[in-house]
Amino acid sequence: MWVKHVILTNMAKRKLIFIFLLVMHSCLLASCTGNHASKETTKVSDEFRSFLATHKTESSDLVSDSFDSYQFTLENGRLSIIGTDNTEVWRSNEEWYVDSFKIGDVNCDQILDIAFVVWKSYSFGAKHPARMTNEDAAILCHLFVYSIKDNRVKPLWCSSNLPRPIYSFELNEDGEQTPTQSGVRLVTLEGTYTEDHSETTPTEYMYEWSSWGFSPMITPSAPPNKR
């Protein structure tokens, strides 16, 4: 009877862990909804309209890159991906402002990934987790990572509101690859949030892909922005 009780307890623990991970995964993906095929949208805040009016005027340059027969284009805050069949397979949500992007394989699973910096209102998309509010209209910064395979694009990892805005970033493979770490590092220049979204003096931060997501490697002496 004791052995049976232990087995049932362990099974219960595994079930609880699975449910917890599933909920956390759903919470993160709820903030990433952005496929052009989705018919659900989030309300556009006045703050975001004001943000777009300024940034689209300042940043209208076309940025493009290509890899493995895919074409990536960023213009006026909208990121699009042209697939191997020369058709658009994904376009970022119109309620996002994509600031920059990089291409790589962040988790070393031999699948192409694209990492991009997003400015947007609200923590989540149209579908957000139960009992979690989605009412903050402030324009805050996020980092999203999507995977691309066989002309299909899906979220791999999406941050919630970042404590500091990312001004620029690079992906490199300088780290040591282990069973839990891919060896891919994210090097960022980050500042502090301001009311007019102007840039402040940046500080360099470094993160490494560990198990599932980017974890900080170096914490500078500068205090974090607590917003």
C-alpha positions as CSV (number, residue, x, y, z in Angstrom):
1,M,0.0,0.0,0.0
2,W,2.9,2.4,0.8
3,V,4.4,1.8,-2.6
4,K,1.1,2.4,-4.3
5,H,0.7,5.6,-2.4
6,V,4.1,6.9,-3.5
7,I,3.4,6.1,-7.1
8,L,0.1,7.9,-7.0
9,T,1.8,10.9,-5.3
10,N,4.5,11.1,-7.9
11,M,1.9,10.9,-10.7
12,A,-0.1,13.7,-9.1
13,K,3.1,15.8,-8.9
14,R,3.9,15.2,-12.6
15,K,0.3,16.1,-13.5
16,L,0.5,19.4,-11.5
17,I,3.8,20.3,-13.1
18,F,2.4,19.6,-16.6
19,I,-0.7,21.8,-15.9
20,F,1.5,24.6,-14.6
21,L,3.8,24.5,-17.7
22,L,0.8,24.4,-20.0
23,V,-0.7,27.5,-18.3
24,M,2.6,29.4,-18.4
25,H,3.0,28.4,-22.1
26,S,-0.5,29.7,-22.9
27,C,0.1,32.9,-21.0
28,L,3.2,33.7,-23.1
29,L,1.7,32.7,-26.4
30,A,-1.3,34.9,-25.6
31,S,1.0,37.9,-25.9
32,C,2.3,36.8,-29.3
33,T,-0.8,36.6,-31.4
34,G,0.1,38.3,-34.6
35,N,-0.4,36.0,-37.6
36,H,-2.0,37.8,-40.5
37,A,-4.6,35.0,-40.8
38,S,-6.0,35.7,-37.3
39,K,-9.3,37.5,-37.3
40,E,-9.1,38.5,-33.7
41,T,-7.6,41.9,-32.8
42,T,-6.8,43.9,-29.7
43,K,-8.2,47.4,-29.3
44,V,-5.8,50.1,-30.4
45,S,-5.0,52.6,-27.7
46,D,-4.7,56.3,-28.2
47,E,-1.2,56.0,-26.8
48,F,-0.3,53.5,-29.5
49,R,-1.7,55.8,-32.3
50,S,0.4,58.6,-31.0
51,F,3.5,56.4,-30.8
52,L,3.0,55.3,-34.4
53,A,2.5,58.8,-35.7
54,T,6.0,59.7,-34.3
55,H,7.9,56.5,-35.1
56,K,6.6,56.0,-38.6
57,T,7.7,59.5,-39.5
58,E,11.1,58.9,-38.0
59,S,11.7,55.3,-39.2
60,S,10.4,54.8,-42.7
61,D,13.5,53.1,-44.0
62,L,13.1,49.7,-45.6
63,V,15.1,46.9,-44.0
64,S,15.4,43.5,-45.7
65,D,17.3,40.3,-45.3
66,S,17.1,36.8,-46.8
67,F,18.1,33.4,-45.6
68,D,17.4,29.9,-46.9
69,S,15.0,31.2,-49.6
70,Y,13.0,33.2,-47.1
71,Q,12.8,37.0,-47.5
72,F,12.3,39.2,-44.4
73,T,11.1,42.8,-44.8
74,L,10.7,45.5,-42.1
75,E,9.0,48.8,-43.1
76,N,7.2,51.3,-41.0
77,G,7.1,49.0,-38.0
78,R,5.5,46.0,-39.9
79,L,7.5,42.9,-40.4
80,S,6.7,40.4,-43.2
81,I,8.1,37.1,-44.2
82,I,8.0,35.8,-47.8
83,G,8.1,32.0,-48.0
84,T,10.0,29.7,-50.3
85,D,7.0,29.8,-52.7
86,N,7.3,33.6,-53.0
87,T,4.1,34.3,-51.2
88,E,3.7,36.1,-47.9
89,V,3.5,33.5,-45.1
90,W,3.4,35.9,-42.1
91,R,2.9,39.6,-41.3
92,S,3.2,41.1,-37.8
93,N,0.1,42.4,-36.1
94,E,-1.0,45.9,-37.1
95,E,-1.2,46.7,-33.3
96,W,2.6,46.1,-33.0
97,Y,5.5,48.3,-33.9
98,V,8.5,46.1,-34.8
99,D,11.7,48.0,-34.2
100,S,14.3,45.5,-35.4
101,F,14.9,41.9,-36.1
102,K,17.7,39.3,-36.3
103,I,17.8,35.8,-37.9
104,G,19.4,32.7,-36.3
105,D,18.8,29.5,-34.5
106,V,18.5,30.5,-30.9
107,N,17.8,27.0,-29.4
108,C,20.0,25.0,-31.9
109,D,17.2,22.7,-33.1
110,Q,18.2,23.2,-36.7
111,I,15.1,25.3,-37.3
112,L,15.3,28.9,-38.5
113,D,14.3,31.5,-36.0
114,I,13.6,35.2,-36.2
115,A,14.0,37.4,-33.1
116,F,12.4,40.9,-33.1
117,V,11.8,43.8,-30.8
118,V,8.1,44.8,-30.4
119,W,6.5,47.9,-29.0
120,K,2.8,47.6,-28.1
121,S,0.0,48.3,-25.7
122,Y,-1.4,45.7,-23.4
123,S,0.4,42.7,-22.0
124,F,-1.5,40.2,-24.1
125,G,-3.3,39.8,-27.4
126,A,-7.1,39.5,-28.0
127,K,-7.0,36.1,-26.1
128,H,-5.5,36.6,-22.7
129,P,-5.4,34.2,-19.7
130,A,-8.4,34.0,-17.4
131,R,-8.1,36.2,-14.2
132,M,-5.3,38.2,-15.7
133,T,-5.9,41.8,-16.6
134,N,-5.1,43.2,-20.0
135,E,-5.8,46.9,-19.5
136,D,-2.4,48.7,-19.5
137,A,-2.4,50.9,-22.5
138,A,1.2,52.1,-21.9
139,I,3.5,51.4,-24.9
140,L,6.1,49.0,-23.6
141,C,8.9,46.9,-25.2
142,H,8.9,43.1,-25.8
143,L,11.2,40.6,-27.4
144,F,9.6,37.8,-29.5
145,V,11.2,34.8,-31.1
146,Y,9.4,32.9,-33.8
147,S,10.4,29.7,-35.6
148,I,10.0,29.2,-39.4
149,K,9.8,25.8,-41.1
150,D,8.1,24.6,-44.3
151,N,6.5,28.1,-44.8
152,R,4.9,27.9,-41.4
153,V,5.7,30.5,-38.8
154,K,4.9,30.0,-35.1
155,P,5.9,31.6,-31.7
156,L,8.8,29.9,-30.0
157,W,9.2,32.3,-27.0
158,C,7.7,35.7,-26.3
159,S,8.5,38.0,-23.4
160,S,6.0,39.9,-21.4
161,N,6.6,43.7,-20.7
162,L,10.3,44.2,-20.4
163,P,11.7,46.2,-17.5
164,R,13.9,48.2,-19.9
165,P,13.4,49.0,-23.6
166,I,15.8,47.3,-26.0
167,Y,17.4,49.8,-28.4
168,S,19.4,47.3,-30.4
169,F,20.5,43.7,-30.1
170,E,22.7,41.0,-31.7
171,L,22.6,37.2,-31.6
172,N,26.0,35.4,-31.4
173,E,27.2,31.8,-30.8
174,D,30.0,32.7,-28.3
175,G,28.5,30.7,-25.5
176,E,29.2,27.1,-24.5
177,Q,26.7,24.6,-25.7
178,T,25.5,22.2,-23.0
179,P,22.4,19.9,-22.6
180,T,20.5,22.9,-21.2
181,Q,22.1,25.8,-23.0
182,S,22.2,26.3,-26.8
183,G,25.3,28.6,-26.7
184,V,23.5,31.4,-28.4
185,R,23.8,34.7,-26.7
186,L,21.6,37.8,-26.9
187,V,23.6,41.0,-26.5
188,T,21.4,44.1,-26.0
189,L,21.7,47.8,-25.5
190,E,18.9,48.8,-23.1
191,G,17.8,52.1,-21.7
192,T,15.0,53.4,-19.5
193,Y,11.4,54.2,-20.4
194,T,10.5,57.8,-21.0
195,E,7.2,59.5,-21.5
196,D,8.0,60.6,-25.1
197,H,9.8,57.2,-25.8
198,S,13.1,59.0,-26.5
199,E,16.3,57.0,-26.0
200,T,18.3,57.4,-22.9
201,T,22.0,56.5,-22.2
202,P,22.2,52.7,-23.0
203,T,23.7,49.9,-20.9
204,E,24.8,46.6,-22.4
205,Y,23.2,43.4,-21.1
206,M,23.9,39.8,-22.0
207,Y,21.5,36.8,-22.0
208,E,21.9,33.2,-23.0
209,W,19.3,30.7,-24.2
210,S,18.8,28.3,-21.4
211,S,16.4,25.4,-21.6
212,W,13.4,27.5,-22.7
213,G,14.0,31.2,-23.0
214,F,16.7,33.8,-22.5
215,S,18.2,34.1,-19.0
216,P,20.4,37.1,-17.9
217,M,24.1,36.4,-17.7
218,I,25.5,39.8,-16.7
219,T,23.7,42.3,-14.4
220,P,25.3,45.7,-14.7
221,S,25.7,48.0,-11.7
222,A,23.0,50.4,-13.1
223,P,19.7,49.9,-11.3
224,P,16.9,48.5,-13.4
225,N,13.9,50.5,-14.5
226,K,11.0,49.3,-12.3
227,R,8.2,50.2,-14.6
